[in-house]
């Protein structure tokens, strides 16, 4: 039998995961990414931006023992939203599960590639070219370098925030460009 504390803790964790997810979505939907930074303003491009920001948060809390349940709740909220989105787009009930499984597999691949890129064991720009800019045929090195710098800046900025704050639903992102960060 679950204790009252456990029951309330789960609700608070799920609520915090929803709050953090909504912040990740809001950051990923900033028009600047699509208007100036060449992220495709498509369903795929928007998925990539949300996935990138969810990855950043999961990366931040992954080594914190107390954050395991929160990380799982965030993952669940992310894919519940993807499930809902697919259904709203008219994907049939029988196909949704298969699509979500493909998306989850792809997300795990992105986690590995972006983690390796941030850790220096893989080429971050190559991972961004494959995923974030996968449908942009003429993406240039300058665009890739800017996206990689953004990812590194966000990862570093998230490291300045406590895991407890994040688990409580409080997360902040750095400005999109380095120029915005320095007045």
C-alpha positions in Angstrom: 0.0 0.0 0.0 1.3 3.4 -0.9 1.8 5.9 1.9 0.1 9.3 1.8 3.6 10.9 1.4 4.3 8.7 -1.6 1.0 9.5 -3.2 1.5 13.3 -2.8 5.1 13.0 -3.8 4.1 11.4 -7.1 1.5 14.1 -7.8 4.1 16.8 -7.1 6.7 15.1 -9.2 4.3 14.7 -12.1 3.1 18.3 -11.8 6.8 19.5 -11.7 7.6 17.4 -14.8 4.6 19.0 -16.6 5.9 22.5 -15.6 9.4 21.8 -16.8 8.2 20.2 -20.0 6.0 23.2 -20.8 9.1 25.4 -20.3 11.1 23.2 -22.6 8.4 23.4 -25.2 8.2 27.2 -24.9 11.9 27.5 -25.3 11.9 25.1 -28.3 9.1 27.1 -30.0 10.9 30.5 -29.9 10.4 32.0 -33.3 14.1 33.0 -33.5 15.1 29.3 -34.0 13.0 29.1 -37.1 13.2 32.6 -38.5 16.9 33.2 -38.0 18.7 30.0 -37.1 17.4 27.8 -40.0 15.7 25.2 -37.9 12.9 23.8 -40.2 9.6 25.2 -39.2 7.9 21.9 -39.7 6.5 19.2 -37.5 9.9 17.4 -37.5 11.8 20.6 -36.8 9.6 21.4 -33.8 9.9 17.9 -32.5 13.7 18.2 -32.7 13.7 21.5 -30.8 11.5 20.1 -28.0 13.5 16.9 -27.9 16.8 18.9 -27.7 15.5 20.9 -24.7 14.1 17.8 -22.9 17.5 16.2 -23.5 19.3 19.1 -21.9 17.1 18.9 -18.7 17.5 15.1 -18.5 21.2 15.5 -18.9 21.3 18.0 -16.1 19.6 15.7 -13.6 20.9 12.3 -14.8 23.6 12.0 -12.1 21.4 13.1 -9.2 20.1 10.0 -7.3 17.0 11.9 -6.2 16.1 12.9 -9.7 15.4 9.4 -11.2 11.7 9.5 -10.7 11.5 13.1 -11.9 13.5 12.2 -15.1 11.1 9.3 -15.8 8.1 11.6 -15.2 9.5 14.1 -17.6 10.1 11.4 -20.2 6.6 10.2 -19.7 5.1 13.7 -20.1 7.1 14.2 -23.3 5.9 11.1 -24.9 2.3 11.4 -23.7 2.3 14.8 -25.5 3.8 13.2 -28.6 1.1 10.5 -28.4 -1.6 13.2 -28.1 -0.1 15.2 -31.0 -0.1 12.2 -33.3 -3.7 11.4 -32.4 -4.7 15.1 -33.1 -3.0 14.8 -36.5 -5.2 11.9 -37.3 -2.8 9.0 -36.8 -4.9 5.9 -36.3 -5.0 4.2 -32.9 -3.2 1.1 -34.2 -0.3 3.2 -35.6 0.3 5.5 -32.7 2.1 2.9 -30.5 4.4 2.1 -33.4 5.1 5.7 -34.1 5.8 6.5 -30.4 8.2 3.5 -30.3 10.1 4.9 -33.3 10.2 8.3 -31.7 11.5 7.0 -28.4 14.2 5.0 -30.2 15.2 8.1 -32.1 15.2 10.1 -28.9 17.5 7.6 -27.2 19.8 7.9 -30.2 19.8 11.7 -29.9 20.6 11.5 -26.2 23.6 9.3 -27.0 24.8 11.6 -29.8 24.2 14.9 -28.0 25.7 13.5 -24.8 28.8 12.3 -26.7 29.0 15.7 -28.5 28.9 17.6 -25.2 31.4 15.3 -23.6 33.7 15.6 -26.5 33.6 11.9 -27.5 31.5 12.6 -30.6 31.1 15.3 -33.1 28.3 17.5 -31.9 27.9 19.4 -35.2 27.5 16.1 -37.0 24.8 15.0 -34.6 23.0 18.3 -35.1 23.3 18.0 -38.9 21.7 14.5 -38.8 18.9 15.4 -36.3 18.1 19.1 -35.9 18.9 20.0 -39.5 18.3 16.6 -41.1 15.9 18.1 -43.7 17.9 21.2 -44.5 20.0 20.3 -47.6 22.2 23.4 -47.6 23.0 23.8 -43.9 26.3 25.5 -43.5 29.2 25.1 -41.0 28.3 28.5 -39.5 24.8 27.4 -38.7 26.0 24.1 -37.2 28.6 25.9 -35.1 25.9 28.4 -33.8 23.6 25.5 -32.9 26.4 23.6 -31.2 27.4 26.8 -29.3 23.8 27.2 -28.2 23.6 23.6 -27.0 26.9 23.9 -25.0 25.8 27.3 -23.5 22.4 25.8 -22.4 24.1 22.7 -20.9 26.5 24.9 -19.0 23.7 27.3 -17.8 21.6 24.4 -16.6 24.6 23.2 -14.5 24.3 26.4 -12.5 20.8 25.4 -11.4 20.1 23.0 -8.6 18.6 19.6 -9.3 16.1 20.3 -6.5 14.9 23.5 -8.2 14.4 21.5 -11.5 12.6 18.7 -9.6 10.3 21.4 -8.2 9.4 22.6 -11.7 11.8 25.6 -11.8 14.1 25.7 -14.7 15.6 28.6 -16.7 17.3 28.6 -20.1 20.0 31.0 -21.2 19.4 33.5 -24.0 19.3 32.0 -27.4 22.4 33.9 -28.6 25.5 34.8 -26.8 24.9 38.4 -27.9 21.6 38.4 -26.0 23.5 37.3 -22.9 25.9 40.2 -22.9 24.2 43.7 -22.9 
